[in-house]
Amino acid sequence: MKLFSRKNKPEAAVTGEQVVLLIDGMHCTSCGLLIDDELEDLPSVRSATTDVRAGRSVVRLEDNTGADTAALVAAVEAAGDYTARIAG
């Protein structure tokens, strides 16, 4: 397991689908970093930004990949003792 590493994927213009996940179980900034790392390990994810205070993560997908919401939720739950669901 990687600790506190951030991916440096190139940030293109705001393109691709965006998915918002609501996350329970986070208690510190490290929780958010771990969740971001797990999400960004998915090939369809360009970037993930988790806000611990808001209890959510904004996931930007690669162009033309579509959202595999089950994989996003599974990645969050694999990061630790968290639960996630798609907002909206």
DAFENHU-V872788 format. One record per pair of residues at least 24 apart in sequence whose C-alpha atoms are under 6 Angstrom apart, sorted by sequence separation. I is the first residue (numbers start at 1). J is the second residue. If there is no record, write none. Layout:
BEGIN
i->I j->J
i->I j->J
END
This chain:
BEGIN
i->4 j->33
i->23 j->55
i->22 j->55
i->23 j->56
i->22 j->56
i->21 j->56
i->21 j->57
i->39 j->75
i->20 j->57
i->38 j->75
i->20 j->58
i->19 j->58
i->19 j->59
i->18 j->59
i->35 j->76
i->18 j->60
i->17 j->61
i->35 j->79
i->16 j->61
i->16 j->62
i->16 j->63
i->25 j->82
i->24 j->82
i->24 j->83
i->23 j->83
i->23 j->84
i->22 j->84
i->22 j->85
i->21 j->85
i->21 j->86
i->22 j->87
i->21 j->87
i->20 j->87
END
